[in-house]
Structure formats: C-alpha cells, structure tokens
C-alpha cells in the first residue's frame, strides 16, 4: 500500500510510543481505581501519576484535574458547571463551546479572527450593571486557522469585572507553552489525542475557588466532579503524552520553518491563494489556505486520492457540508474554498514536497478544465 502523507494534526495527532506503551500496560491492570484492594490501588496509582503529569503540563494543581472523555466534555463541563452565570464566548470558538450554551453571548472578532477586547469590556460592563455573574470562554488557539487569542489580556478584563474565565487550550497544548498562572485563567480544557495521546480522553483543570456542579452524576469519582469509573488506560496514555509535551514544544520552530516554506512555495505557484490569519500570531504548524473558485471539499478529496491527508475549512454535519462559522465571522471571502494543512513533529521535508507537488498538480488540472469549459 502507498504510504499516506498525514497533514491533519489539528484533527488528531499520531499516538507517541510512550503513550501506546502506557495504554497497553494499563490494560493489564484488572482493578477498579475506586477499589481498596491491591489491584485497585495499582489502578489508582496510574490515575494519580497521570493527574500529576497533566497538572504539571498546564501549571495547575493535581487535586484540581478532572478527567473527562475528551475536550468536548471538558468544555461542556466548564460552561455548564457554574451556576447562574451569563456566558460570553468568542465568535470563532470550537463547536463544543459554541453549542454548549444556546444562551451564550458572542464576542466579535476582527478580520484575523482575534477577539475584540473593547467589545468584551463593553459586554462585561453591561453585565456588571445588570448584576449578572459572568463566565468568559476564549480559546487559546483556533483549530481552523491557528490564530492565537490574547487570553491573558481577556483574563485581566474578566478579573477587573469579577468574572471567571475558561480557556479551551485543546489546539495549543504541545505547540505553545500553556500555563494557567501566566494566562490568568480559572479553567483550562485539554484533549490527549491532539498531542500524541489516545482518543477519547481529556481533562479540565480548575483553579482554587472554582466550584463546579457535576454534569455526570453517580459514584463520586473525580472528587464528585464527574461520575463514572475512570478510563484507566486512556488516562495512562494521557499522562504519558502530557509528560512529553515539553519535547513537542521544543520542536515548534522546526515545524514552523516547514509550514512557512509550504506557504511560501504555494504563494509562488498561485499568488491568488489567501492565507487566513496571516497577519496575526498563529500556531507554527497550521495553514488555512483559500484557493478561490475551488471548493475545499473537492481539494480534500483530490489530495486524499493522491495519498495526502488534509482537512477542509468546512464542518460536516449529518452528511451536509456547511460553511465554517470561523471564516464567516472573520468576513473571509469564499470560506467554502478553504483547506487546513496542519503539521506535527513527525512531518518531514519530503512530505511537504509531496503536498506541494500534489496540490500544484490538482490546481493545474482544475485550471485546464476551466479553460476547456470556457473554450466550449
């Protein structure tokens, strides 16, 4: 079989060897971590070790790490776990934040997808005047564009007006440093499979003073914050990946160099291509590229047939393609023509070359078909 070039790290990163080994080892532990016998204590040791690793990764307290089924559940717990609060979210957040609260109020963004801090302050003032308690939720890095948000500055505003702040750091972990203290946030969401851990496991880190109403009840696990027997194998893999996040961050410049070369060569081939968020701070692994006149889904399928895995700037729901809300809020022209290319530590220069060759051939074929149609 032809080896596939995988350039969709923002969707999911390959599991690292240490995480695989940790998962396999944990599968041999029969005990329930809530049991007091030896086998249960063995399982509990795995959970506690991983909890410490996740806490260290985000600069949090191990006693305040809540294991979840992934980033989506972590975000939902954060947005729904505080009682009697008004929720303010950025207009370009992940769907697990956008859909978690139907009554959430949206913070406008500029043309690069960066939240408008003046608009946020106006909203906080209005909430304060109305006597409302507030939770602000702002992602650290956008999953579609890689644009980095000014979370610490938003947090300073939130504190000034007595609001709590949550940060969805799912796309940022392993790509830029994440520290709750430096970000000044009250809650941080993470998801293991974005930085080399297994799928289906994540965590919500909470600061002292944050009291959450559990959304899953029964059993009293996670200090009564999230019921249900812990996914010991998944947690083991998360912990192993968390312990190696610094190694991934150390390679950020190397990855950025590859990404920058990809963008430079694409623009040399096709100056009409738009690089979304190019003028803002971005993750060094992410490119959101718009080729005017060619649907993103068509590009994704053509690239896949040639052995290159990327994703579209559109979201697919129930088999129907819809325009990206992120690009729409940014006012981007032709958002349906966007693709996302996202790199990781395993990405090679040869794979970048392969992407450029295949993309160039795809564009050339499209141009020839267009000329033929016009001639007819």
Rosetta blueprint (number, residue, H / E / L):
1 X L
2 X L
3 X L
4 X L
5 X E
6 X E
7 X L
8 X E
9 X L
10 X L
11 X L
12 X L
13 X L
14 X L
15 X L
16 X L
17 X H
18 X H
19 X H
20 X H
21 X H
22 X H
23 X H
24 X H
25 X H
26 X H
27 X H
28 X L
29 X L
30 X L
31 X L
32 X L
33 X L
34 X L
35 X L
36 X L
37 X L
38 X H
39 X H
40 X H
41 X H
42 X H
43 X H
44 X H
45 X H
46 X H
47 X H
48 X H
49 X H
50 X H
51 X H
52 X H
53 X H
54 X H
55 X H
56 X H
57 X H
58 X H
59 X L
60 X L
61 X L
62 X H
63 X H
64 X H
65 X E
66 X E
67 X E
68 X E
69 X L
70 X L
71 X H
72 X H
73 X H
74 X H
75 X H
76 X H
77 X H
78 X H
79 X H
80 X H
81 X L
82 X L
83 X L
84 X L
85 X L
86 X E
87 X E
88 X E
89 X E
90 X E
91 X L
92 X L
93 X L
94 X L
95 X H
96 X H
97 X H
98 X H
99 X L
100 X L
101 X L
102 X L
103 X L
104 X L
105 X E
106 X E
107 X E
108 X L
109 X E
110 X L
111 X L
112 X L
113 X L
114 X L
115 X E
116 X L
117 X H
118 X H
119 X H
120 X H
121 X H
122 X H
123 X H
124 X H
125 X H
126 X H
127 X H
128 X H
129 X H
130 X L
131 X L
132 X L
133 X L
134 X E
135 X E
136 X E
137 X E
138 X L
139 X L
140 X L
141 X E
142 X L
143 X L
144 X L
145 X L
146 X L
147 X E
148 X E
149 X L
150 X L
151 X H
152 X H
153 X H
154 X H
155 X H
156 X H
157 X H
158 X H
159 X H
160 X H
161 X L
162 X L
163 X L
164 X E
165 X E
166 X E
167 X E
168 X E
169 X L
170 X L
171 X L
172 X L
173 X L
174 X L
175 X L
176 X L
177 X L
178 X L
179 X L
180 X H
181 X H
182 X H
183 X H
184 X L
185 X L
186 X L
187 X E
188 X E
189 X E
190 X E
191 X E
192 X H
193 X H
194 X H
195 X L
196 X L
197 X L
198 X L
199 X L
200 X L
201 X L
202 X E
203 X E
204 X E
205 X E
206 X E
207 X L
208 X L
209 X L
210 X L
211 X L
212 X L
213 X L
214 X L
215 X L
216 X L
217 X L
218 X L
219 X L
220 X L
221 X H
222 X H
223 X H
224 X H
225 X L
226 X L
227 X L
228 X L
229 X L
230 X L
231 X L
232 X H
233 X H
234 X H
235 X H
236 X H
237 X H
238 X H
239 X H
240 X H
241 X H
242 X H
243 X L
244 X L
245 X H
246 X H
247 X H
248 X H
249 X H
250 X L
251 X L
252 X H
253 X H
254 X H
255 X H
256 X H
257 X H
258 X H
259 X H
260 X H
261 X H
262 X H
263 X H
264 X H
265 X H
266 X H
267 X H
268 X H
269 X H
270 X L
271 X L
272 X L
273 X L
274 X E
275 X E
276 X L
277 X L
278 X L
279 X L
280 X L
281 X L
282 X E
283 X L
284 X L
285 X L
286 X E
287 X E
288 X E
289 X E
290 X E
291 X L
292 X L
293 X L
294 X L
295 X L
296 X H
297 X H
298 X H
299 X H
300 X H
301 X H
302 X H
303 X H
304 X H
305 X H
306 X L
307 X L
308 X E
309 X E
310 X L
311 X E
312 X E
313 X L
314 X L
315 X E
316 X E
317 X E
318 X L
319 X L
320 X E
321 X E
322 X E
323 X L
324 X L
325 X H
326 X H
327 X H
328 X H
329 X H
330 X H
331 X L
332 X L
333 X L
334 X L
335 X H
336 X H
337 X H
338 X E
339 X E
340 X E
341 X E
342 X E
343 X L
344 X L
345 X L
346 X L
347 X L
348 X L
349 X H
350 X H
351 X H
352 X H
353 X H
354 X H
355 X H
356 X H
357 X H
358 X H
359 X H
360 X H
361 X H
362 X H
363 X H
364 X H
365 X H
366 X H
367 X H
368 X H
369 X H
370 X H
371 X H
372 X H
373 X H
374 X H
375 X H
376 X L
